[in-house]
Amino acid sequence: RAARRMATLIDDLGDTAALVQGRLALQIEYADPGELLSEAAATFSPIAESKGLELRTSVGSHLPHLRCDRDRVLQVLSNLIGNAIQVTPAPGRICLRAEAFDGSIGFAVEDTGPGVPEAERERIFERHVRGAGASYRGKGLGLAIARGIVEAHGGSIWVESEPGRGSTF
């Protein structure tokens, strides 16, 4: 476990350095949004179940394939889903969505966790910043990396939240 945590930290630091220097490499290909969500859900379903959480997916109809770095999009989804699992108490729910959004495709990870206070919503995407109420381990790099990957694809990332009622990233 320690070696796995160390490898993850090293990868995160490498991604952070590449993003800061504007050198994040993307391997662009076509990907099906529904398949991306299914793969992410399959990875996290056992973890969610073991914590007493329901993990659902919802894919809009007739979504086109998107041009993206499949592995990097999965990295963003994994970060968001992993965070949602860590903060959502049982019996909670996490919903993964892909839908048409403003002439593009939007992905969302919605949870029934504690929510993010308004004062923290912008800062949580900065490096080494964690929510004041975060009770799990981490270096505060995941959301900064997610933002960098999304922006490298020409997109944007944000959180909608209401304390006590969950969050949607």
C-alpha distance (Angstrom), angle and dihedral (degrees) to the residues before:
residue distance angle dihedral
R1 . . .
A2 3.78 . .
A3 3.82 91.3 .
R4 3.80 90.4 49.3
R5 3.83 91.2 50.1
M6 3.81 90.4 48.1
A7 3.81 92.1 49.5
T8 3.80 90.3 50.0
L9 3.80 91.1 49.4
I10 3.81 91.6 49.4
D11 3.82 90.8 49.3
D12 3.81 90.8 48.2
L13 3.80 92.0 49.9
G14 3.81 90.5 49.0
D15 3.81 91.5 49.7
T16 3.81 90.7 47.0
A17 3.81 91.8 51.7
A18 3.82 91.5 47.9
L19 3.81 91.3 49.7
V20 3.81 93.4 47.9
Q21 3.81 90.1 50.3
G22 3.82 92.7 44.1
R23 3.80 91.8 -119.6
L24 3.79 103.1 116.3
A25 3.79 105.7 143.4
L26 3.80 116.8 -137.4
Q27 3.80 124.7 -164.7
I28 3.80 100.5 -153.5
E29 3.80 119.2 -154.2
Y30 3.79 137.5 140.3
A31 3.79 116.6 -83.4
D32 3.78 135.0 179.2
P33 3.83 110.3 -120.7
G34 3.81 91.8 -145.8
E35 3.79 92.0 52.6
L36 3.81 90.5 50.0
L37 3.82 90.7 53.6
S38 3.80 92.3 44.7
E39 3.79 91.9 51.8
A40 3.81 92.3 47.9
A41 3.81 91.1 47.2
A42 3.81 92.6 48.7
T43 3.80 90.1 53.1
F44 3.80 94.1 51.5
S45 3.82 103.1 32.5
P46 3.82 95.3 90.3
I47 3.81 91.6 48.9
A48 3.80 92.5 47.3
E49 3.82 91.9 47.5
S50 3.79 92.0 49.7
K51 3.82 88.3 55.7
G52 3.82 93.3 47.7
L53 3.81 94.2 -107.4
E54 3.78 128.8 138.7
L55 3.82 113.5 -133.0
R56 3.81 115.6 -162.7
T57 3.78 135.4 174.8
S58 3.78 129.7 -150.7
V59 3.80 122.3 -172.6
G60 3.79 123.2 -172.2
S61 3.77 117.0 -123.7
H62 3.81 122.3 -96.9
L63 3.80 96.5 6.8
P64 3.79 112.0 171.1
H65 3.77 122.7 -127.5
L66 3.77 111.7 -93.1
R67 3.77 131.3 -137.6
C68 3.77 106.7 -121.7
D69 3.76 146.4 120.3
R70 3.78 97.3 -87.0
D71 3.81 95.1 -157.4
R72 3.80 92.6 48.5
V73 3.82 92.3 49.8
L74 3.80 88.3 50.2
Q75 3.81 88.1 49.5
V76 3.82 90.2 55.7
L77 3.81 92.6 46.1
S78 3.81 90.9 47.0
N79 3.78 91.4 52.0
L80 3.79 92.9 49.5
I81 3.80 94.8 43.9
G82 3.81 92.1 45.7
N83 3.80 90.6 51.7
A84 3.81 91.2 47.4
I85 3.81 91.5 51.4
Q86 3.80 91.3 49.4
V87 3.80 95.6 51.7
T88 3.81 101.9 35.7
P89 3.80 115.4 91.2
A90 3.80 121.6 -145.5
P91 2.93 131.5 -66.7
G92 3.78 86.0 38.1
R93 3.77 137.1 133.1
I94 3.80 134.6 -133.4
C95 3.78 119.8 -168.4
L96 3.81 123.4 -165.2
R97 3.79 114.7 -158.4
A98 3.79 138.1 -175.2
E99 3.79 116.8 -173.8
A100 3.77 143.8 150.9
F101 3.78 107.1 -82.0
D102 3.79 128.2 179.9
G103 3.82 94.8 -31.7
S104 3.79 92.3 -43.9
I105 3.79 139.0 63.7
G106 3.77 121.1 -81.6
F107 3.77 126.6 -160.3
A108 3.78 121.3 -159.0
V109 3.79 135.3 -173.5
E110 3.79 110.3 -161.7
D111 3.80 123.9 -173.7
T112 3.78 139.5 179.4
G113 3.79 92.5 -134.4
P114 3.80 128.6 125.1
G115 3.80 95.9 -72.1
V116 3.78 130.5 -130.5
P117 3.81 119.6 -83.9
E118 3.80 113.5 -118.8
A119 3.81 92.6 -117.1
E120 3.84 90.5 60.5
R121 3.81 100.6 43.1
E122 3.81 98.2 94.4
R123 3.79 98.1 35.3
I124 3.82 96.6 52.2
F125 3.83 88.9 76.2
E126 3.81 91.0 60.0
R127 3.81 122.8 96.1
H128 3.80 116.9 -89.1
V129 3.80 93.1 7.0
R130 3.78 119.7 126.3
G131 3.75 129.1 177.3
A132 3.80 113.3 -90.9
G133 3.80 90.9 -119.9
A134 3.82 96.6 46.7
S135 3.77 107.2 134.1
Y136 3.80 97.9 -179.8
R137 3.77 132.1 81.2
G138 3.76 122.0 -95.4
K139 3.78 144.1 120.2
G140 3.80 97.6 -119.7
L141 3.81 94.5 -111.1
G142 3.81 102.8 109.7
L143 3.79 99.8 80.3
A144 3.82 92.1 40.9
I145 3.80 89.4 53.4
A146 3.81 90.7 45.5
R147 3.80 90.1 52.5
G148 3.81 91.7 48.8
I149 3.80 92.5 50.3
V150 3.80 93.2 46.8
E151 3.81 91.7 47.9
A152 3.83 91.1 47.2
H153 3.82 85.4 59.4
G154 3.82 90.6 52.0
G155 3.81 93.6 -105.1
S156 3.76 137.0 112.1
I157 3.79 135.1 -129.0
W158 3.78 130.4 -154.2
V159 3.77 141.7 152.9
E160 3.78 129.7 -118.8
S161 3.76 111.8 -163.8
E162 3.73 146.9 154.2
P163 3.79 117.2 -160.2
G164 3.78 110.1 -109.6
R165 3.80 92.7 15.9
G166 3.81 105.1 69.9
S167 3.78 136.9 -107.9
T168 3.77 140.0 -94.4
F169 3.81 118.7 -152.2
